[in-house]
Amino acid sequence: MKIRYYYTKDLVINEIFTCDWSNITAAKITGTVVEMPVPKPNADSYIEIGFIDDAGILNPGENVEIVSRTGNSYALSLATPPYSEWNYMYDQDSDYSFNNTSSDFVVWDKITVYISGELYWGIEP
């Protein structure tokens, strides 16, 4: 299973994905930053989040919570606050997958889910 969050890269260079925490342990989460070969409105890149082979099985009614960051590799390597360097170059309001109306978990079809490479959920940009 892969999850994609679509966004605009804005001014960020040398992007990397970092998983800080997950209820199944961060070591079982994978993440890749991908530049789209054909940019779409409000999306020129996406973050693809996946799982290592032995991450387990997600049964109906269960969930996985992931706390992660994506940004400049230098800024993400900083280990002490303030962490303002992590996001200052992103403008989330221009991101296809960003939901600026919710501060809690919601069903949001602008984030896509793929199972065995096939689109299972969501609407691609």
Buried (B, 14 or more C-beta within 10 A) or exposed (E): EBBBBBBBBBEBEEBBBBBEEBEBEBEBBBBBBEEEEEEEEBBBBBBBBBBEEEBEEEEEEEEBEBEBBBBBEEBBEEEEEEBEBBBEBBEEEEBBBBEEEEEEEEEBEBBBBBEEEEEEEBEEB
